[in-house]
Amino acid sequence: MIRYYNGLFVSPREVKLLEENEKLRSYYHVVQQKIESSARLLASLQERDDTLYRVLLNATPLSSSERNAGMGGVNKYAHLGKGTLIAETLSKVDQLNSKLTIQKKSYDQILRMANHTSSKLRSMPSFPPVSKKHLKRISAPFGMRMHPILKIRKMHKGVDFSAPIHTPIYASADGYIKWIKNDKIGYGNHLLIEHGNGFQTHYAHLQLITTKERQKVVRGQQIGTVGNTGSSTAPHLHYEVYYNGHRVDPIQYFVGELTPAEYEEVRKQSANQTQTLCSNY
């Protein structure tokens, strides 16, 4: 009779337990919805990571295997019962946590790359050393040319900008004055700026030098004026760019500072192998 009674009627304690179970089930559904919402948000962040941040930094997007590393394998919640709400919920939480950890590492890597890129951009000599008006007056481009004094073909390891004496000369990037020299022949009054990240710039034949050795300078700051000192046959600035110890064509770095039309005009002017007005060694 007792078994029959228990089969037909539910005790108050069982009613309470059934109500608690139903509440727990509804809570689990809420938790599942929150996990799914967080997973969608994470997927959006992953897509932005791959298609925006890494593209801007010229970095390779993470592969599917990299993003899913550490997931799968042995089900550590098998003891809670296969397909149970608690097992499924804990498993999804672990997967979400694993993906979040990988995404955090990805953002840490992006931040390091961004900081490095920002530092390199500040060090890159992209600001023209003379005004745009004089920038187009290239008397000797980078490359082989006929030496004006020796009358032989010789490598010209910089660019000469013709300009009147006392024309302002500007630092092409942040850095500090590494040294200043005053020679009777050769480069005359000249100085070298250390920019970091492998970049250095050299300014020669100056009339006046308005900075001191070891002085910090910022991009666009006036550092001197155009002159005709040293082995020079006319007022001009001889300008060189070093990258990792090697002289390179300075014109290539002006592309970000000038409009496309201005840069193309300067590039064409630089490509003309005209007779230089000065002597540089």
N, C-alpha and C positions, 0 to 999 in steps of 0.2 A: 504493500500500500504506500509505503514511503517513496519507493522508486517511482511508482505510478504518479504520486503527487508531485514529485520533483520534476517529472517529465512534462507535466501539464502546467505547473505554476512556477514562476520565477521568484526567488526570494528577494527581499529588499537589498541584501548585500550584492546579489548578482545584478540587480537593476542598476545599482550604483556603479559597479565595475563596467557594465556595458555602456553606461553613459560616459564614463571616463575614457573608455576605449574609443568611443565615437569622437570625443573631443580631441584625443591624441591623433586620430586619423585625420581630422580636419587641420590640426596643426601641422602634421606631416605634409599635407597638400600645400599649405601656405609656404612651408619651408622649400618644398620642391619648386614652387613657382618663383620664389626669390632666387633660388639657385639657377634656374633657367634664365631669369632676367639678368643675373650677374654674368652668366655665360654669354648671353647675347652682347652685353656691354663689352666684355673682354674680347669677343670676336671682332667688334667694331674697332677697338684699340689695336688689335693685331693687324687688321687691314690697313689702318692709318699708319702703323709702324712700317709695314712693308711697302705701301704704295706712295707714301709721302715722305716720312722722315728719312728712310734709307735711300730713297731716290735722290732727295736733295743732297745727301751726304755721299752719294755715289757708292753706297754700300750694298752688298748682296742681301736680299731678303732671307729670313730664316726659312728653312725647308720644313715640310710637314713632319718629317722624322725628328727634327730638332725641337719643334713645338710640342710634340707628343712624347718626348723623351721621359722615361720613368713611369709611364702609364701602362696598364695591363699587367700581365704576369699573374702571380698567385693571388687569389681572392682572399684577403686577410679577414674578411667579414663572413666567411662561409659558415662559421659556427653559429651565426645569428639566424641562419635559415636562408635557403636559396629563394630569392624573389621577395623577401620580406621588405616592408617599408623601411625599417631601420637600416637594413643592409644596403639597400639601393641608395638611400639618402647619404649614408656615410661614404659610400663609394663615389657618388657624384661630388661630394664635398672634397674628397681627396683629389679627384681629377681637376676640379676647379683650382684648388690650392696649388697643384703642380703646374698648371698652365700660368697661374699668376706669378709664381716664382720664376718661371722661364721668361715671362714678359718683363718682370722687374730687371732681370739680368740684361735683357735686350735694351731696355731704356737706359740702364747704366752704361752699356757699351755706346749707345747713341750719344749720351751726354759727354762721354770721353772724346768721341769723334768730333762732336760739335765744338767742344772747348779747344781741341787741337786745331780744327779748321778756322775757328775765330781768331786764334793766336796767329795762325799762318797768314790769314787775310790781313791782319793788322801789320804783319811784317813784310807783306808783299809790296814792292815798290811800284804801286799803280798810279800814284799822284805825279803828274808831269812836273819836272824840275823847273820849267819856265812856263810863262803864261801861254795860252792857246795861240795867241798871235805869233809868238816867237817859236812855238812848237813846230809850226809848219815850215820854218826857215832852216831846213836841215842842209848844212853845207858838206857834211861827210857822214854817210850812213855806216852801220856796222858791217864789217866784211872786208874783203880785199879791195884795195884802192891804190892809186898812184900817189906816193908820198910827195907832198908839195916841196920839200927841201931836198930829200935824197933822190927824187925822180926815179924811184923804183917801185914796183908793186909790193905792197906790204900790208899785212893784216891790220885793220883798224878795229880795235877791240872796244869801241864805244860808239857814241853818236855825238856829232857836233851840232849845236844849235847856235846859229848866228843871231846876235842881239847887240844892241848898243851897250857901251860901258855903263855900269851901275844898274842894269836891268836886274830885278830881284831874282834870286834862285831859292827854290823851296825844297825841303826834305820830302822825299817821295814816299816815306812810310815812318812809323814810329821807330825810335831807336835811340842811340847815343853816339856822340862823336868819338870815334875810336882813336883817331889821330889827326893832327893838322901839320902840314909841312909847307915850307916856303923855300922853293928852289929857284935859282937864277935861270936855269934852263929846264927843258923838259916840261913838266906839268905846271911850273910856276907855283902860285899859291893854290894848294889843293888839300882836300880833306876826305876822310872815309867815314861813313856812317855804318855802324853795326846794327842790323835790324832784328837779328835772331832768325831761327828756323832756316838757317843756311843762306840768308840774304844779306848782302852788303851793297852799298852804292858809293861811287867815287865821283867827286866833282872837282874839275881842274880848270886852271887859268883864271881863277877868281881875282877880281880887283880888291874886294873887301871880304873878310870872313867875320861874320857877326856872332859867331858862337865860340865856345871854348872846348878844349879837350875834356872828355868824360861827361860833357853836358848832355842831359836828356833832351831829345827833340820829339816833336809830334808831327804827324802827317800834315803837310801844307805849311809848316812853319818856315819863315825865311831864315836861311843860314848864311847868306852872303849875296854878293852881286857879281854880275858878269864882268870879266876883265880881259886883258890882253897880255897876261904875265907869262913868263917862261918862253918856250919855243913856240910862239904863236904869231901868225902874220896878220891877224884881224881879231877884233873882239868877238868872243864866242864862249860857250860853255861846252867843255868836253865831259860827257856823262857816261859812266860805266855802271853795269849791274853785274854783281857776282852772285852765282847760286851754287852752293856747295863747293866754293873755291874756284869755279870756272866762270869766265866772262861769257855772258849771254846777250842776245839782242834786247836792248831795253824797250824797244817799241812794242813788243808783244804784251807787255804788262799794262799798257795804257788803255787796252780795249774796254776795261770796266769803267773807266773814268770819262771817256769821250762818247759822243753819240756815234752810231754806226757810220754816218756820213763823214764826221770829223775824223774818226779813226781810219777810215778807208783813204781819206786824203793824206793823212800823215804817213800811212803805210806806203802809198804810192810814191810820196816824196822820198821816203827812206829807200825805196827800191831803186831810185835813180842813182846810178854810180857817178855822181858829179865829182869834179875836182875839189878837194878840200882846200880851205883857206888857211889851214894851220898845220902845225906839226905836233904829233902826239907819239909817245914812246911806250 
